[in-house]
Amino acid sequence: MFAKQCNLIADMVAVLGETTGHQALRKLRDRMKNDPEGCSILMERPRIHLSTLDLSHMSTLPDGSLGREYLRFLDENQVTPDSRADVKFVDNAELAYVMQRYREVHDLLHTLLGMPTNMLGEVAVKCFEAAQTGLPMCILGAVLGPLRLSSRRLQQLLTSLGPWALQSGQQARCVLSIYYERRWEQSLDSLREELGIEPPPLKLKTASKVVPPDHVTVKCGMGTYLRGVEIKFTSLTTTKCYTHQEFV
């Protein structure tokens, strides 16, 4: 029953994102077309999956490189790019790919922004995405997400992380126009500088995880929030239901 409820809520969130974002997707598509690298992405339509990533090579890259830090993020936060649901409710194929690309680079944005997958980190990323993409789903997450934060975390968001994330999202180059798959060797600092993203003003700890019994397995396209607990459904090797405890 719990797994079915998690899947249902995640599907509802995915449908909301796809059915309300048409205008924002068109603007994102146009921004990508006006960028040589973004235009190549639209033409070639690469996908980010475990099957398309050379994990062995990425693990040999030096610390501080995009590929090594992205792999570290996946490992430390027990997430996998394979958890991103396929787009189903965007009729235009090009716009559907833009939405798919947005979903599949979400964890790369966590890496670029230095944000873990606890509630505060997710809200900070949503603030960046709201300013960067204009997608209604991101704006809704940036507005409603803070309601689930403790008073201390809310203060950190309002005085530090929130303004930084919003300003970074507004001034940064379109993050969908970066061919990340060709930049694994690039240093994270260099890519941030190229995009116009300042380092985060606060360093957040990776969320602690409590793993339920092995028989509780679900497959889901994104994090879901239930009863004040962030539910994360993926790891590099298996798909399970994890809870991320909010730091207080």
KEFI-513545 format. One record per residue: residue number from 1; residue in one letter; x, y, z of N, C-alpha, C in turn. Coordinates in nm, 3 decimals, m for minus. Atoms other than C-alpha are relative to their C-alpha. Example, Ala and Ser with C-alpha at 12.3 -4.5 7.8 and 13.67 -1.06 7.14 Angstrom:
<1 "A" <0.089 m0.119 0.000> <1.230 m0.450 0.780> <0.090 0.120 0.000>>
<2 "S" <m0.082 m0.119 m0.006> <1.367 m0.106 0.714> <m0.077 0.109 0.073>>
//
This chain:
<1 "M" <0.083 m0.121 0.000> <0.000 0.000 0.000> <0.086 0.126 0.000>>
<2 "F" <m0.087 m0.117 m0.008> <0.279 0.244 0.093> <0.068 0.026 m0.134>>
<3 "A" <m0.068 m0.015 0.128> <0.466 0.177 m0.231> <m0.095 0.055 m0.105>>
<4 "K" <0.098 m0.048 0.098> <0.148 0.232 m0.436> <m0.030 0.148 0.022>>
<5 "Q" <0.026 m0.141 m0.030> <0.081 0.562 m0.257> <0.116 0.088 m0.045>>
<6 "C" <m0.119 m0.076 0.042> <0.439 0.680 m0.320> <0.002 0.017 m0.152>>
<7 "N" <0.001 m0.006 0.145> <0.414 0.592 m0.689> <m0.109 0.092 m0.053>>
<8 "L" <0.112 m0.084 0.043> <0.075 0.763 m0.721> <0.032 0.148 0.018>>
<9 "I" <m0.034 m0.141 m0.025> <0.197 1.088 m0.564> <0.108 0.046 m0.097>>
<10 "A" <m0.106 m0.037 0.093> <0.512 1.089 m0.776> <m0.054 0.018 m0.141>>
<11 "D" <0.061 m0.013 0.133> <0.306 1.031 m1.091> <m0.080 0.129 m0.011>>
<12 "M" <0.079 m0.124 0.001> <0.077 1.321 m0.996> <0.090 0.121 m0.013>>
<13 "V" <m0.096 m0.111 0.009> <0.377 1.551 m0.947> <0.055 0.009 m0.142>>
<14 "A" <m0.054 0.001 0.136> <0.518 1.443 m1.285> <m0.101 0.054 m0.099>>
<15 "V" <0.106 m0.048 0.090> <0.185 1.505 m1.459> <m0.017 0.151 0.015>>
<16 "L" <0.012 m0.145 m0.024> <0.159 1.849 m1.296> <0.111 0.076 m0.072>>
<17 "G" <m0.113 m0.068 0.064> <0.505 1.942 m1.421> <m0.013 0.004 m0.150>>
<18 "E" <0.008 0.009 0.146> <0.434 1.829 m1.775> <m0.116 0.080 m0.056>>
<19 "T" <0.121 m0.064 0.054> <0.086 1.980 m1.813> <m0.005 0.149 0.027>>
<20 "T" <0.004 m0.143 m0.031> <0.164 2.325 m1.670> <0.119 0.077 m0.054>>
<21 "G" <m0.125 m0.066 0.035> <0.502 2.398 m1.824> <0.020 0.032 m0.146>>
<22 "H" <m0.017 m0.015 0.144> <0.434 2.446 m2.196> <0.074 0.129 m0.037>>
<23 "Q" <m0.063 m0.127 0.037> <0.526 2.815 m2.217> <0.146 0.006 0.045>>
<24 "A" <m0.136 m0.001 m0.050> <0.833 2.774 m2.000> <0.089 m0.092 m0.082>>
<25 "L" <m0.078 0.093 0.083> <0.947 2.474 m2.207> <0.035 0.061 m0.135>>
<26 "R" <m0.028 m0.067 0.128> <0.917 2.678 m2.527> <0.113 0.101 0.017>>
<27 "K" <m0.107 m0.097 m0.024> <1.136 2.951 m2.379> <0.134 m0.069 0.022>>
<28 "L" <m0.124 0.075 m0.020> <1.391 2.696 m2.262> <0.052 m0.057 m0.131>>
<29 "R" <m0.038 0.053 0.131> <1.391 2.533 m2.606> <0.064 0.108 m0.086>>
<30 "D" <m0.055 m0.109 0.080> <1.452 2.871 m2.770> <0.138 0.042 0.051>>
<31 "R" <m0.131 m0.034 m0.056> <1.739 2.947 m2.531> <0.104 m0.103 m0.043>>
<32 "M" <m0.092 0.104 0.044> <1.896 2.613 m2.618> <0.034 0.013 m0.147>>
<33 "K" <m0.024 m0.016 0.143> <1.855 2.677 m2.990> <0.095 0.116 m0.029>>
<34 "N" <m0.085 m0.117 0.020> <2.035 3.011 m2.955> <0.140 m0.020 0.056>>
<35 "D" <m0.131 0.031 m0.056> <2.333 2.842 m2.789> <0.057 m0.116 m0.082>>
<36 "P" <m0.055 0.108 0.085> <2.567 2.631 m3.012> <0.002 m0.136 0.070>>
<37 "E" <m0.005 0.125 m0.075> <2.613 2.369 m2.741> <m0.140 m0.053 0.027>>
<38 "G" <0.138 0.039 m0.024> <2.245 2.368 m2.656> <m0.066 m0.051 m0.126>>
<39 "C" <0.056 0.044 0.128> <2.156 2.335 m3.023> <0.046 m0.142 m0.033>>
<40 "S" <m0.050 0.136 0.022> <2.377 2.025 m3.048> <m0.075 m0.100 0.086>>
<41 "I" <0.075 0.089 m0.090> <2.197 1.875 m2.749> <m0.138 m0.027 m0.057>>
<42 "L" <0.134 0.018 0.058> <1.858 1.934 m2.912> <0.004 m0.090 m0.123>>
<43 "M" <m0.010 0.081 0.121> <1.978 1.772 m3.234> <0.032 m0.146 0.033>>
<44 "E" <m0.048 0.135 m0.029> <2.149 1.470 m3.077> <m0.082 m0.069 0.109>>
<45 "R" <0.086 0.051 m0.107> <1.917 1.427 m2.775> <0.065 m0.110 0.084>>
<46 "P" <m0.065 0.100 m0.087> <2.160 1.249 m2.541> <m0.085 m0.024 0.125>>
<47 "R" <0.070 0.036 m0.124> <2.020 1.071 m2.235> <0.102 m0.032 0.108>>
<48 "I" <m0.087 0.028 m0.114> <2.175 1.043 m1.891> <m0.058 m0.117 0.078>>
<49 "H" <0.038 0.122 m0.069> <2.138 0.687 m1.763> <0.127 m0.071 0.044>>
<50 "L" <m0.116 0.080 m0.038> <2.367 0.442 m1.591> <0.060 m0.070 m0.121>>
<51 "S" <m0.048 0.071 0.118> <2.389 0.263 m1.924> <0.079 0.090 m0.094>>
<52 "T" <m0.072 m0.092 0.088> <2.524 0.577 m2.093> <0.121 0.063 0.070>>
<53 "L" <m0.111 m0.056 m0.076> <2.774 0.668 m1.819> <0.112 m0.102 0.011>>
<54 "D" <m0.117 0.086 m0.020> <3.125 0.524 m1.810> <0.046 0.018 0.144>>
<55 "L" <m0.026 m0.016 m0.143> <3.135 0.484 m1.433> <0.144 m0.032 0.035>>
<56 "S" <m0.139 0.036 m0.027> <3.476 0.317 m1.438> <0.093 0.115 m0.032>>
<57 "H" <m0.084 m0.114 0.038> <3.630 0.610 m1.622> <m0.023 0.118 0.095>>
<58 "M" <0.031 m0.113 m0.087> <3.451 0.868 m1.408> <0.063 m0.016 0.137>>
<59 "S" <m0.058 0.025 m0.132> <3.582 0.703 m1.092> <0.150 0.025 0.004>>
<60 "T" <m0.144 m0.024 0.005> <3.941 0.756 m1.211> <0.034 0.148 m0.018>>
<61 "L" <m0.025 m0.143 0.019> <3.898 1.130 m1.271> <0.043 0.063 0.132>>
<62 "P" <m0.050 m0.064 m0.123> <4.065 1.365 m1.023> <m0.112 0.064 0.082>>
<63 "D" <0.094 m0.070 m0.086> <3.881 1.507 m0.725> <m0.015 0.143 m0.050>>
<64 "G" <0.026 m0.135 0.047> <3.717 1.835 m0.818> <m0.047 0.007 m0.143>>
<65 "S" <0.053 0.002 0.137> <3.633 1.730 m1.173> <m0.150 m0.024 0.003>>
<66 "L" <0.145 0.016 0.005> <3.269 1.733 m1.279> <m0.040 m0.147 0.011>>
<67 "G" <0.036 0.141 0.000> <3.259 1.359 m1.348> <0.020 m0.066 0.135>>
<68 "R" <m0.029 0.063 m0.130> <3.422 1.258 m1.019> <m0.095 0.051 0.107>>
<69 "E" <0.087 m0.056 m0.103> <3.211 1.495 m0.809> <m0.146 m0.041 m0.022>>
<70 "Y" <0.136 0.050 0.029> <2.889 1.388 m0.986> <m0.014 m0.143 0.050>>
<71 "L" <0.003 0.138 m0.047> <2.973 1.024 m0.916> <0.000 m0.004 0.153>>
<72 "R" <m0.002 m0.007 m0.146> <3.051 1.114 m0.555> <m0.138 0.038 0.055>>
<73 "F" <0.135 m0.039 m0.042> <2.713 1.287 m0.526> <m0.096 m0.118 m0.007>>
<74 "L" <0.089 0.115 0.015> <2.533 0.978 m0.658> <0.025 m0.102 0.111>>
<75 "D" <m0.034 0.099 m0.101> <2.719 0.751 m0.417> <m0.041 0.045 0.140>>
<76 "E" <0.025 m0.048 m0.136> <2.689 0.967 m0.106> <m0.149 0.018 0.028>>
<77 "N" <0.142 m0.024 m0.020> <2.321 1.044 m0.159> <m0.088 m0.118 m0.042>>
<78 "Q" <0.072 0.122 0.037> <2.226 0.695 m0.281> <m0.108 0.027 m0.104>>
<79 "V" <0.093 m0.029 0.108> <2.062 0.819 m0.600> <0.057 m0.048 m0.132>>
<80 "T" <m0.040 0.046 0.133> <2.075 0.717 m0.965> <m0.077 0.077 m0.106>>
<81 "P" <0.072 m0.069 0.109> <1.990 0.897 m1.291> <m0.111 m0.084 m0.061>>
<82 "D" <0.103 0.087 0.056> <1.779 0.595 m1.385> <m0.136 0.019 0.066>>
<83 "S" <0.128 m0.020 m0.069> <1.509 0.713 m1.143> <m0.090 0.101 m0.068>>
<84 "R" <0.079 m0.105 0.062> <1.392 0.993 m1.373> <m0.105 m0.057 m0.094>>
<85 "A" <0.111 0.054 0.080> <1.050 0.914 m1.519> <0.002 0.058 m0.141>>
<86 "D" <0.012 m0.048 0.137> <0.997 0.939 m1.893> <m0.118 0.096 m0.012>>
<87 "V" <0.106 m0.099 0.024> <0.789 1.235 m2.013> <m0.111 m0.065 m0.082>>
<88 "K" <0.114 0.066 0.066> <0.439 1.122 m2.118> <m0.106 0.097 m0.049>>
<89 "F" <0.114 m0.087 0.027> <0.213 1.428 m2.138> <0.037 0.130 m0.069>>
<90 "V" <m0.039 m0.114 0.084> <0.403 1.673 m2.361> <m0.003 m0.050 m0.143>>
<91 "D" <0.022 0.052 0.135> <0.285 1.623 m2.719> <0.113 0.031 m0.097>>
<92 "N" <m0.108 m0.038 0.090> <0.561 1.813 m2.897> <0.128 m0.075 0.038>>
<93 "A" <m0.116 0.085 m0.030> <0.863 1.580 m2.924> <0.121 0.081 0.048>>
<94 "E" <m0.115 m0.082 m0.039> <1.119 1.860 m2.896> <m0.017 0.054 0.141>>
<95 "L" <0.026 m0.049 m0.135> <0.956 2.011 m2.588> <0.003 m0.113 0.101>>
<96 "A" <m0.006 0.116 m0.089> <0.919 1.665 m2.437> <0.145 m0.033 0.035>>
<97 "Y" <m0.141 0.026 m0.030> <1.294 1.619 m2.471> <0.056 0.106 0.094>>
<98 "V" <m0.048 m0.106 m0.090> <1.359 1.957 m2.304> <m0.040 m0.033 0.144>>
<99 "M" <0.044 0.040 m0.134> <1.150 1.840 m2.006> <0.080 m0.119 0.051>>
<100 "Q" <m0.078 0.117 m0.040> <1.334 1.507 m2.004> <0.142 0.040 0.039>>
<101 "R" <m0.136 m0.046 m0.030> <1.670 1.682 m2.014> <0.003 0.072 0.135>>
<102 "Y" <0.008 m0.068 m0.129> <1.563 1.904 m1.724> <0.002 m0.102 0.114>>
<103 "R" <0.005 0.101 m0.105> <1.481 1.596 m1.518> <0.135 m0.070 0.017>>
<104 "E" <m0.122 0.081 m0.006> <1.802 1.415 m1.605> <0.122 0.080 0.043>>
<105 "V" <m0.113 m0.079 m0.049> <2.034 1.707 m1.521> <m0.023 0.050 0.142>>
<106 "H" <0.031 m0.048 m0.135> <1.866 1.768 m1.184> <0.111 m0.035 0.099>>
<107 "D" <m0.106 0.039 m0.092> <2.131 1.570 m0.996> <0.132 0.069 m0.032>>
<108 "L" <m0.119 m0.078 0.036> <2.403 1.750 m1.191> <m0.009 0.141 0.058>>
<109 "L" <0.016 m0.131 m0.063> <2.257 2.076 m1.061> <0.032 m0.008 0.149>>
<110 "H" <m0.039 0.020 m0.139> <2.287 1.940 m0.708> <0.152 0.003 0.012>>
<111 "T" <m0.146 0.004 m0.002> <2.653 1.874 m0.788> <0.059 0.138 m0.023>>
<112 "L" <m0.049 m0.135 0.029> <2.711 2.218 m0.940> <m0.023 0.097 0.115>>
<113 "L" <0.036 m0.093 m0.107> <2.538 2.394 m0.654> <0.053 m0.045 0.136>>
<114 "G" <m0.054 0.050 m0.126> <2.696 2.177 m0.385> <m0.108 m0.028 0.103>>
<115 "M" <0.114 0.022 m0.089> <2.356 2.087 m0.239> <m0.031 m0.149 0.015>>
<116 "P" <0.040 0.140 m0.022> <2.272 1.749 m0.079> <m0.150 m0.017 m0.024>>
<117 "T" <0.141 0.029 0.027> <1.930 1.584 m0.104> <m0.086 0.008 0.125>>
<118 "N" <0.092 m0.024 m0.111> <1.798 1.684 0.238> <m0.097 0.111 m0.040>>
<119 "M" <0.107 m0.093 0.037> <1.499 1.917 0.249> <0.053 0.138 m0.036>>
<120 "L" <m0.054 m0.133 0.028> <1.701 2.239 0.263> <0.074 0.002 m0.133>>
<121 "G" <m0.071 0.007 0.127> <1.925 2.129 m0.024> <m0.094 m0.006 m0.118>>
<122 "E" <0.097 0.010 0.109> <1.625 2.035 m0.238> <m0.070 0.133 m0.024>>
<123 "V" <0.067 m0.128 0.016> <1.453 2.367 m0.172> <0.093 0.102 m0.065>>
<124 "A" <m0.097 m0.091 0.061> <1.769 2.559 m0.260> <0.012 m0.028 m0.150>>
<125 "V" <m0.007 0.034 0.143> <1.794 2.369 m0.590> <m0.127 0.042 m0.071>>
<126 "K" <0.126 m0.041 0.061> <1.425 2.435 m0.657> <m0.004 0.151 m0.020>>
<127 "C" <m0.007 m0.146 0.018> <1.485 2.809 m0.602> <0.084 0.033 m0.123>>
<128 "F" <m0.085 m0.021 0.118> <1.767 2.796 m0.858> <m0.077 m0.036 m0.126>>
<129 "E" <0.073 0.046 0.119> <1.552 2.597 m1.103> <m0.116 0.092 m0.033>>
<130 "A" <0.112 m0.091 0.025> <1.256 2.832 m1.058> <0.047 0.125 m0.073>>
<131 "A" <m0.053 m0.122 0.063> <1.467 3.137 m1.147> <0.059 m0.030 m0.137>>
<132 "Q" <m0.069 0.036 0.124> <1.651 2.953 m1.425> <m0.098 m0.044 m0.109>>
<133 "T" <0.087 0.062 0.100> <1.364 2.768 m1.598> <m0.138 0.063 m0.012>>
<134 "G" <0.135 m0.054 0.002> <1.040 2.943 m1.504> <m0.108 m0.108 0.000>>
<135 "L" <0.099 0.107 m0.001> <0.870 2.602 m1.482> <m0.090 0.014 0.123>>
<136 "P" <0.091 m0.015 m0.114> <0.556 2.629 m1.264> <0.026 m0.099 0.111>>
<137 "M" <m0.027 0.101 m0.102> <0.643 2.306 m1.085> <0.117 0.041 0.088>>
<138 "C" <m0.116 m0.045 m0.078> <0.979 2.452 m0.978> <m0.037 0.119 0.089>>
<139 "I" <0.045 m0.115 m0.078> <0.818 2.777 m0.865> <m0.083 m0.046 0.119>>
<140 "L" <0.083 0.053 m0.108> <0.563 2.582 m0.662> <0.086 m0.065 0.107>>
<141 "G" <m0.088 0.063 m0.096> <0.838 2.377 m0.501> <0.080 0.100 0.081>>
<142 "A" <m0.077 m0.103 m0.069> <1.038 2.690 m0.416> <m0.086 0.076 0.100>>
<143 "V" <0.091 m0.073 m0.090> <0.731 2.850 m0.255> <m0.048 m0.088 0.115>>
<144 "L" <0.057 0.087 m0.102> <0.590 2.551 m0.068> <0.105 m0.078 0.079>>
<145 "G" <m0.104 0.077 m0.068> <0.913 2.370 0.017> <0.043 0.057 0.134>>
<146 "P" <m0.044 m0.056 m0.128> <1.018 2.616 0.291> <m0.096 m0.026 0.115>>
<147 "L" <0.095 0.027 m0.106> <0.700 2.532 0.483> <0.035 m0.126 0.078>>
<148 "R" <m0.037 0.125 m0.065> <0.856 2.195 0.568> <0.132 0.008 0.074>>
<149 "L" <m0.130 m0.016 m0.064> <1.179 2.336 0.709> <m0.014 0.035 0.148>>
<150 "S" <m0.006 m0.045 m0.139> <1.270 2.375 1.074> <0.031 0.149 0.003>>
<151 "S" <m0.022 m0.145 m0.010> <1.303 2.734 1.200> <0.145 0.036 m0.030>>
<152 "R" <m0.141 m0.028 0.027> <1.683 2.715 1.187> <0.032 m0.013 m0.148>>
<153 "R" <m0.024 0.018 0.143> <1.687 2.580 0.834> <m0.070 0.108 m0.082>>
<154 "L" <0.071 m0.107 0.071> <1.427 2.835 0.724> <0.081 0.130 0.005>>
<155 "Q" <m0.083 m0.119 m0.012> <1.652 3.112 0.856> <0.119 m0.007 m0.094>>
<156 "Q" <m0.112 0.017 0.092> <1.944 2.971 0.658> <m0.044 0.021 m0.144>>
<157 "L" <0.050 m0.018 0.135> <1.730 2.964 0.346> <m0.027 0.147 m0.030>>
<158 "L" <0.043 m0.137 0.024> <1.593 3.316 0.382> <0.116 0.098 m0.002>>
<159 "T" <m0.108 m0.098 m0.014> <1.917 3.488 0.476> <0.122 m0.032 m0.086>>
<160 "S" <m0.123 0.038 0.069> <2.173 3.295 0.274> <m0.025 m0.081 m0.127>>
<161 "L" <0.011 0.090 0.114> <2.090 3.002 0.047> <m0.104 0.045 m0.102>>
<162 "G" <0.106 m0.042 0.092> <1.766 3.140 m0.098> <0.043 0.112 m0.093>>
<163 "P" <m0.046 m0.109 0.089> <1.903 3.474 m0.224> <0.110 m0.043 m0.095>>
<164 "W" <m0.109 0.049 0.086> <2.216 3.299 m0.356> <m0.055 m0.086 m0.113>>
<165 "A" <0.055 0.089 0.102> <2.014 3.033 m0.540> <m0.081 0.077 m0.104>>
<166 "L" <0.081 m0.078 0.093> <1.771 3.282 m0.693> <0.087 0.086 m0.090>>
<167 "Q" <m0.089 m0.084 0.081> <2.047 3.519 m0.806> <0.080 m0.085 m0.098>>
<168 "S" <m0.077 0.089 0.088> <2.252 3.230 m0.945> <m0.086 m0.048 m0.116>>
<169 "G" <0.089 0.047 0.105> <1.952 3.097 m1.136> <m0.031 0.106 m0.103>>
<170 "Q" <0.032 m0.110 0.090> <1.876 3.438 m1.284> <0.116 0.037 m0.091>>
<171 "Q" <m0.114 m0.051 0.076> <2.228 3.523 m1.397> <0.077 m0.108 m0.075>>
<172 "A" <m0.079 0.108 0.059> <2.362 3.181 m1.497> <m0.040 m0.026 m0.145>>
<173 "R" <0.028 0.050 0.135> <2.388 3.057 m1.852> <m0.101 m0.116 0.011>>
<174 "C" <0.100 0.107 m0.001> <2.112 2.810 m1.943> <0.067 m0.134 0.031>>
<175 "V" <m0.066 0.124 m0.043> <2.209 2.492 m1.758> <m0.041 m0.119 m0.087>>
<176 "L" <0.038 0.107 0.091> <2.024 2.280 m2.014> <0.083 0.002 m0.128>>
<177 "S" <m0.081 m0.014 0.121> <2.262 2.404 m2.282> <0.143 m0.049 0.019>>
<178 "I" <m0.133 0.054 m0.025> <2.564 2.233 m2.129> <0.001 m0.148 m0.033>>
<179 "Y" <m0.014 0.141 0.039> <2.671 1.903 m2.285> <0.087 m0.067 0.106>>
<180 "Y" <m0.075 0.051 m0.114> <2.772 1.756 m1.950> <0.077 m0.127 m0.034>>
<181 "E" <m0.064 0.127 0.035> <2.855 1.419 m2.104> <0.136 0.019 m0.066>>
<182 "R" <m0.129 m0.030 0.063> <3.147 1.587 m2.287> <0.090 0.084 0.091>>
<183 "R" <m0.075 m0.089 m0.090> <3.269 1.778 m1.983> <0.039 m0.067 0.132>>
<184 "W" <m0.030 0.067 m0.127> <3.334 1.512 m1.718> <0.138 0.036 0.051>>
<185 "E" <m0.137 m0.030 m0.043> <3.705 1.602 m1.712> <0.017 0.143 0.048>>
<186 "Q" <m0.010 m0.142 m0.038> <3.638 1.975 m1.660> <m0.014 0.015 0.151>>
<187 "S" <0.010 m0.022 m0.145> <3.688 2.105 m1.308> <m0.134 0.065 0.033>>
<188 "L" <0.128 m0.055 m0.043> <3.374 2.189 m1.117> <0.009 0.152 0.017>>
<189 "D" <m0.018 m0.145 m0.019> <3.512 2.533 m1.028> <0.000 0.072 m0.134>>
<190 "S" <m0.005 m0.062 0.132> <3.584 2.607 m1.394> <m0.138 0.006 m0.064>>
<191 "L" <0.133 0.001 0.059> <3.235 2.504 m1.502> <m0.092 0.099 0.071>>
<192 "R" <0.079 m0.099 m0.074> <3.075 2.711 m1.227> <0.032 0.141 m0.049>>
<193 "E" <m0.041 m0.133 0.046> <3.277 3.012 m1.339> <m0.054 0.026 m0.140>>
<194 "E" <0.051 m0.014 0.136> <3.177 2.953 m1.702> <m0.150 0.028 m0.001>>
<195 "L" <0.145 m0.017 m0.006> <2.809 2.931 m1.607> <m0.041 0.127 0.074>>
<196 "G" <0.035 m0.117 m0.080> <2.823 3.228 m1.373> <m0.065 m0.036 0.131>>
<197 "I" <0.056 0.046 m0.127> <2.740 3.031 m1.057> <0.105 0.016 0.109>>
<198 "E" <m0.090 m0.017 m0.113> <2.904 3.143 m0.734> <m0.006 m0.124 0.090>>
<199 "P" <0.004 0.111 m0.095> <3.004 2.874 m0.480> <m0.106 0.024 0.108>>
<200 "P" <0.105 m0.018 m0.101> <2.736 2.811 m0.214> <0.054 0.070 0.124>>
<201 "P" <m0.044 m0.072 m0.121> <2.753 3.039 0.091> <0.005 m0.089 0.123>>
<202 "L" <0.000 0.095 m0.112> <2.689 2.741 0.322> <0.032 m0.139 m0.053>>
<203 "K" <m0.026 0.140 0.034> <2.817 2.384 0.313> <m0.093 m0.086 0.084>>
<204 "L" <0.096 0.085 m0.069> <2.539 2.141 0.399> <0.050 m0.143 0.004>>
<205 "K" <m0.037 0.140 m0.013> <2.593 1.788 0.525> <m0.092 m0.087 m0.085>>
<206 "T" <0.082 0.097 0.070> <2.472 1.493 0.323> <m0.102 m0.057 0.096>>
<207 "A" <0.108 0.047 m0.087> <2.138 1.376 0.458> <0.027 m0.141 0.049>>
<208 "S" <m0.007 0.137 m0.052> <2.139 1.073 0.688> <m0.119 m0.077 m0.052>>
<209 "K" <0.104 0.082 0.061> <1.933 0.784 0.563> <m0.039 m0.113 0.092>>
<210 "V" <0.052 0.115 m0.072> <1.716 0.528 0.734> <m0.066 m0.090 m0.103>>
<211 "V" <0.049 0.087 0.106> <1.654 0.232 0.508> <m0.102 m0.097 0.058>>
<212 "P" <0.100 0.092 m0.048> <1.329 0.041 0.561> <0.030 m0.144 m0.040>>
<213 "P" <m0.026 0.139 0.034> <1.304 m0.339 0.529> <0.010 m0.020 m0.151>>
<214 "D" <m0.028 0.024 0.141> <1.417 m0.491 0.200> <m0.126 m0.019 m0.083>>
<215 "H" <0.118 0.027 0.080> <1.063 m0.582 0.099> <m0.074 0.126 m0.041>>
<216 "V" <0.064 m0.126 0.038> <0.966 m0.214 0.078> <0.074 0.056 m0.120>>
<217 "T" <m0.066 m0.047 0.122> <1.060 m0.140 m0.282> <m0.099 0.074 m0.088>>
<218 "V" <0.083 m0.078 0.091> <0.921 0.125 m0.511> <0.092 0.056 m0.107>>
<219 "K" <m0.075 m0.065 0.107> <1.030 0.288 m0.833> <m0.067 0.133 m0.027>>
<220 "C" <0.061 m0.132 0.006> <0.980 0.659 m0.866> <0.091 0.096 m0.073>>
<221 "G" <m0.078 m0.092 0.080> <1.089 0.950 m1.077> <0.057 0.118 0.073>>
<222 "M" <m0.049 m0.118 m0.071> <1.164 1.205 m0.807> <m0.024 m0.016 0.148>>
<223 "G" <0.026 0.001 m0.143> <1.171 1.278 m0.437> <m0.143 0.042 0.028>>
<224 "T" <0.137 m0.034 m0.038> <0.835 1.302 m0.263> <0.000 0.032 0.149>>
<225 "Y" <0.002 m0.039 m0.139> <0.749 1.463 0.066> <m0.130 m0.045 0.066>>
<226 "L" <0.115 0.053 m0.071> <0.516 1.285 0.309> <0.020 0.019 0.150>>
<227 "R" <m0.002 m0.016 m0.145> <0.442 1.381 0.669> <0.134 0.057 0.048>>
<228 "G" <m0.121 m0.068 m0.041> <0.747 1.604 0.686> <0.128 m0.077 m0.025>>
<229 "V" <m0.118 0.081 0.028> <0.985 1.332 0.565> <0.021 m0.004 m0.150>>
<230 "E" <m0.029 0.007 0.142> <1.158 1.341 0.230> <0.026 m0.145 m0.037>>
<231 "I" <m0.016 0.139 0.042> <1.127 1.008 0.051> <0.082 m0.003 m0.128>>
<232 "K" <m0.085 0.012 0.117> <1.400 0.916 m0.192> <0.005 m0.147 m0.039>>
<233 "F" <0.030 0.136 0.037> <1.362 0.602 m0.395> <0.111 m0.074 m0.074>>
<234 "T" <m0.095 0.061 0.091> <1.689 0.520 m0.562> <0.138 m0.018 0.060>>
<235 "S" <m0.143 0.012 m0.026> <2.045 0.398 m0.531> <0.065 m0.042 m0.131>>
<236 "L" <m0.069 0.035 0.124> <2.310 0.313 m0.788> <m0.027 m0.144 m0.041>>
<237 "T" <0.015 0.141 0.032> <2.238 m0.059 m0.765> <m0.141 m0.052 0.016>>
<238 "T" <0.136 0.047 m0.024> <1.884 m0.099 m0.638> <m0.095 0.117 0.008>>
<239 "T" <0.101 m0.104 m0.016> <1.561 0.093 m0.616> <m0.079 m0.031 0.126>>
<240 "K" <0.067 0.024 m0.128> <1.434 0.119 m0.260> <m0.055 0.132 0.052>>
<241 "C" <0.060 m0.119 m0.059> <1.258 0.362 m0.034> <0.086 0.045 0.116>>
<242 "Y" <m0.085 m0.054 m0.106> <1.489 0.577 0.177> <m0.069 0.121 0.061>>
<243 "T" <0.048 m0.124 m0.060> <1.398 0.848 0.424> <0.119 0.086 0.034>>
<244 "H" <m0.105 m0.095 m0.031> <1.612 1.156 0.457> <m0.044 0.080 0.123>>
<245 "Q" <0.037 m0.069 m0.122> <1.601 1.289 0.813> <0.040 0.147 m0.010>>
<246 "E" <m0.031 m0.144 0.002> <1.582 1.667 0.835> <0.091 0.035 0.118>>
<247 "F" <m0.087 m0.045 m0.107> <1.872 1.816 1.034> <m0.068 0.112 0.076>>
<248 "V" <0.065 m0.103 m0.080> <1.742 2.026 1.323> <0.103 0.067 0.090>>
//
